[in-house]
Amino acid sequence: MGFDRDSHFKGWAKPGPLAPGAVADVDVPPAESLDAISGHFRIFQLRKGHRFSTDDVLTAWYGTAWAPTVHWMLDLGSGIGSVGMIAAWRLPGARVVTVEAQDDSVRLARKSAAYNGLEHRYEIRHADFRAANALRPDERFDLVLGSPPYFPPGTGIEGDHPQKVACRFELRGDIRDYAAVAAARLSAGGLFACVFPDEQRQRVEDAARLAALTIVRRRPVVFREGEPPLVIRTSDGSVHPEYAAVKLSVGFPP
């Protein structure tokens, strides 16, 4: 099918370099969609599978906003690549390694990386990030990102697609595993950024303590105005100006 290569979206000029895939006709199977994510970057997703979320946007934005210097970046449990690709757009000089276990997600991420012209600095590894051979013993990263699932199995409705289930429920480890791998792979002065429900804060604090990580920054997020501090939508349902600024900073329309 053809692809709309317009440089504007709803009157808003897309920032950043033109993705190589944006200048060619792209075949998008009926079961998939090709969606805007950062500037001219787009991402392949299953229409009925897992879709990228606000959690992914905030993880990439927060981590890249606070990491002092990033030459090498790691994305754990990277799914379809939404966190890693937003971060790669924000940090055009960084090299990225992502690790994901699900077949469908890896396949989609590789298509997106090719569309966005990232293959030269974006390595997608098909593995469980907890496995001993997922990362080389000498590999270290300035920034580690993760948008982990945060529901233990059996604590909710799991959904109608296996890709969704693995992204919501802790089928391959939990926040403790993310923190442990991040701690083992961080360079001196490196930063690990993740997103997790505030009502489960104790789990994050316990994971950090077990991994000998120090929590230096925390930013609560709410989805409706009336509770501080970072608001996603105002009381009338419109995007809050501060979250609009976050979206702009990752190359997405406000």
C-alpha positions in Angstrom: 0.0 0.0 0.0 1.1 3.6 -0.5 2.3 5.7 2.4 1.5 9.3 3.1 4.9 11.1 3.0 3.5 14.5 4.1 5.9 16.4 6.3 3.0 17.8 8.4 0.4 16.3 10.7 -2.6 18.3 11.7 -0.7 21.5 10.8 2.3 20.4 12.9 5.7 20.1 11.2 7.3 16.8 12.0 10.8 17.4 13.4 14.0 15.4 12.9 15.5 13.5 9.9 13.3 11.9 7.3 13.2 8.1 7.9 14.4 6.1 4.9 11.1 4.2 4.8 9.1 7.4 4.5 10.3 7.9 1.0 9.2 4.5 -0.3 5.9 2.6 -0.7 5.6 0.4 2.3 3.6 -2.9 2.3 1.6 -3.1 5.5 -0.2 -6.4 5.9 -3.9 -6.2 6.9 -3.2 -7.6 10.4 -0.6 -4.8 11.1 -0.5 -1.0 11.2 2.3 1.5 10.7 2.0 4.3 13.2 3.7 7.5 14.0 5.9 7.4 17.1 8.7 10.1 16.9 9.0 12.7 14.2 9.1 10.8 10.9 9.8 7.6 12.8 7.0 5.0 12.6 6.4 1.7 14.2 4.8 -1.6 13.0 2.2 -3.0 15.4 -0.4 -5.8 15.3 -3.9 -4.3 15.1 -5.2 -6.8 17.7 -1.9 -7.3 19.6 0.1 -5.2 22.0 0.2 -1.5 21.1 2.7 1.1 22.4 1.5 3.1 25.3 2.0 6.2 27.4 4.2 4.1 29.7 6.6 3.6 26.8 6.7 7.3 25.8 7.4 8.4 29.4 10.1 5.7 30.0 12.0 6.8 26.9 11.5 10.5 27.6 12.4 10.4 31.3 15.5 8.2 30.8 16.9 10.3 27.9 16.1 13.5 29.7 18.1 12.6 32.8 21.0 10.5 31.5 24.0 12.8 31.4 25.8 11.1 28.5 24.7 8.2 26.4 27.0 6.3 24.0 25.5 2.9 24.6 21.9 2.2 25.6 20.1 -1.0 26.5 16.3 -1.6 26.4 15.2 -4.6 28.4 12.1 -6.6 27.5 11.9 -4.2 24.5 8.7 -5.6 22.9 7.9 -4.1 19.5 10.6 -1.5 20.1 8.6 1.6 21.1 10.8 2.6 24.0 14.1 1.9 22.2 13.0 3.7 19.0 11.8 6.8 20.8 15.1 6.9 22.7 17.1 6.4 19.5 15.3 9.3 17.9 16.0 11.4 21.0 19.7 10.3 21.0 20.9 10.2 17.4 24.5 9.6 18.5 23.8 6.6 20.7 24.1 2.9 19.8 21.2 0.8 21.0 20.9 -2.8 22.1 17.4 -4.3 22.7 16.5 -7.7 24.1 13.0 -9.2 23.6 11.8 -12.8 23.9 8.5 -12.8 21.9 8.8 -13.8 18.2 6.1 -11.5 16.9 7.5 -8.5 18.8 11.0 -9.1 17.5 9.8 -9.4 13.9 7.9 -6.2 14.1 10.7 -4.4 15.8 13.1 -5.4 13.0 10.7 -4.1 10.4 10.4 -0.8 12.2 14.2 -0.5 12.6 14.6 -0.9 8.9 11.9 1.6 8.1 13.5 4.1 10.4 17.0 3.5 9.0 18.4 2.4 12.4 20.1 -0.9 11.5 23.6 0.6 11.7 23.2 1.5 15.4 20.3 -0.5 16.6 20.8 -4.2 17.5 17.7 -6.3 18.3 18.4 -9.5 20.2 15.9 -12.3 20.3 16.3 -13.6 23.8 15.0 -13.6 27.4 17.1 -10.7 28.9 17.5 -12.9 32.1 19.4 -15.5 30.1 23.2 -15.7 30.6 23.9 -15.4 26.9 21.6 -12.5 26.2 24.4 -10.0 26.8 28.1 -10.4 26.6 30.0 -10.4 29.9 31.9 -7.2 29.0 29.0 -5.1 27.8 28.2 -2.0 29.7 25.6 0.8 29.0 25.2 4.4 30.0 21.5 4.2 30.0 19.2 1.2 30.6 15.5 1.5 29.9 12.6 -0.8 30.8 8.8 -0.7 30.7 8.2 -3.9 32.6 4.8 -5.6 33.1 3.6 -5.1 36.6 0.8 -7.6 37.2 1.6 -11.0 38.7 0.0 -13.9 36.8 -3.6 -14.5 37.9 -4.2 -11.1 39.3 -6.3 -9.8 36.4 -7.9 -10.4 33.0 -5.0 -11.5 30.8 -6.5 -10.4 27.5 -7.2 -12.0 24.1 -3.8 -12.1 22.5 -0.5 -13.7 23.8 1.5 -10.7 22.9 -0.7 -8.5 25.2 -0.5 -11.0 28.0 3.3 -11.0 28.1 3.4 -7.2 28.1 1.0 -6.9 31.0 1.7 -9.9 33.2 5.0 -11.0 34.7 5.5 -14.1 32.7 9.3 -13.6 32.3 10.5 -12.1 35.5 9.5 -8.9 37.3 10.9 -5.6 38.4 13.5 -7.4 40.5 14.9 -9.0 37.3 14.9 -5.7 35.4 16.8 -4.0 38.3 19.3 -6.8 38.7 20.2 -7.0 35.0 20.4 -3.2 34.8 22.7 -3.0 37.8 25.0 -5.6 36.4 25.2 -3.8 33.0 25.4 -0.1 33.9 28.5 1.8 33.3 29.9 4.0 36.2 27.5 6.9 36.6 24.9 5.2 34.3 21.2 5.5 34.8 18.4 2.9 34.8 14.9 4.3 34.1 11.6 2.4 34.3 7.9 3.0 34.8 5.9 1.3 37.5 2.6 2.0 39.3 3.0 4.3 42.3 0.8 2.0 44.4 3.4 -0.6 43.9 6.3 1.7 44.9 7.5 -0.7 47.6 8.2 -3.4 45.0 10.5 -0.9 43.1 12.3 0.2 46.3 12.8 -3.5 47.3 14.1 -4.3 43.8 16.5 -1.4 43.9 17.8 -2.3 47.3 18.4 -6.0 46.3 20.3 -4.8 43.2 22.3 -2.2 45.1 20.8 0.6 43.0 20.2 4.0 44.4 16.9 5.7 43.5 17.9 9.3 42.7 14.7 10.5 41.0 11.0 9.7 41.0 8.2 11.3 39.1 4.6 10.3 39.8 2.2 10.4 36.9 -1.6 10.8 36.9 -4.0 10.4 34.1 -6.6 12.9 35.1 -6.2 16.4 36.4 -6.8 17.0 40.1 -3.9 14.9 41.4 -0.3 16.2 41.2 2.1 16.2 39.6 2.5 15.1 35.9 -1.0 15.1 34.4 -1.7 13.3 31.2 -5.2 14.8 30.5 -7.1 17.8 31.8 -10.5 17.5 33.4 -12.2 18.1 30.0 -10.2 15.2 28.4 -7.8 17.2 26.4 -4.0 16.6 26.5 -2.4 18.5 29.4 0.1 21.2 28.3 2.9 19.5 30.2 2.3 16.1 28.6 2.0 17.9 25.3 5.5 19.2 25.9 6.7 15.6 26.6 5.2 14.4 23.3 6.8 17.3 21.4 10.2 16.4 23.0 10.0 12.9 21.5 8.9 14.1 18.1 5.2 13.3 18.4 2.3 15.8 17.8 1.2 17.5 21.0 
